[in-house]
Amino acid sequence: MTEKSSLSDTKRVNAMLLNEFLKEHKRINQQEHKMQEQAAMVSKLDSTVAKQEEIIAQQQKQIEALTAAVQKVSDQVALSKPAP
């Protein structure tokens, strides 16, 4: 093999290695971007869950208040019925 041929082979190998490196680098950048998008989505979902938990707590208090009111009315109706 001549020196010129050996140099040409080295350049081809270097070009192949560079191409592989660039492909892998691009793939990693895409994965990092996707991870950032997913992290943002998780944050948004966490916020939504927190808001829903607040709403559920408020609704639970409303249910308890309405249950107490219904019980009070039921007690009044029971008291207003004549004794047998």
C-alpha positions in Angstrom: 0.0 0.0 0.0 1.3 3.4 -0.9 1.6 6.3 1.5 -1.0 8.3 -0.6 -3.4 5.3 -0.4 -2.9 5.0 3.3 -3.6 8.7 3.8 -6.7 8.4 1.7 -8.0 5.5 3.8 -7.3 7.4 7.0 -9.3 10.3 5.7 -12.2 8.0 4.8 -12.1 6.4 8.2 -12.0 9.8 9.9 -15.0 10.9 7.8 -16.9 7.8 8.7 -16.1 8.3 12.4 -17.1 12.0 12.2 -20.4 11.1 10.5 -21.2 8.5 13.2 -20.3 11.0 15.9 -22.5 13.7 14.4 -25.4 11.3 14.0 -25.1 10.3 17.7 -24.7 13.9 18.8 -27.9 14.8 16.9 -29.8 11.9 18.4 -28.7 12.9 21.9 -29.7 16.5 21.3 -33.2 15.3 20.2 -33.5 13.1 23.3 -32.5 16.0 25.5 -35.1 18.2 23.8 -37.8 15.5 24.3 -36.8 15.2 27.9 -37.2 18.9 28.4 -40.7 18.8 26.8 -41.7 15.9 29.0 -40.4 17.7 32.1 -42.5 20.7 31.2 -45.6 18.5 30.6 -45.0 16.8 34.0 -44.9 20.2 35.7 -48.1 21.3 34.0 -49.8 18.1 35.0 -48.6 18.5 38.6 -50.1 22.0 38.6 -53.4 20.6 37.2 -53.5 17.9 39.8 -52.9 20.4 42.6 -55.8 22.6 41.3 -58.1 19.6 41.1 -57.2 18.6 44.7 -58.2 22.0 45.8 -61.5 21.8 44.0 -62.1 18.4 45.5 -61.4 19.7 49.0 -63.9 22.6 48.5 -66.5 20.2 47.1 -66.0 17.9 50.0 -66.7 20.8 52.4 -69.8 21.7 50.4 -71.0 18.1 50.6 -70.5 18.0 54.4 -72.4 21.3 54.8 -75.3 20.1 52.6 -75.4 16.8 54.5 -75.6 18.7 57.8 -78.4 20.9 56.4 -80.3 17.8 55.2 -79.9 16.1 58.5 -81.1 19.2 60.3 -84.2 19.4 58.1 -84.8 15.7 58.6 -84.6 16.1 62.4 -87.1 19.0 62.3 -89.5 17.0 60.2 -89.2 14.1 62.7 -89.9 16.4 65.6 -92.9 18.0 63.9 -94.7 14.7 63.4 -97.2 14.0 66.1 -96.4 11.2 68.5 -98.5 8.0 67.9 
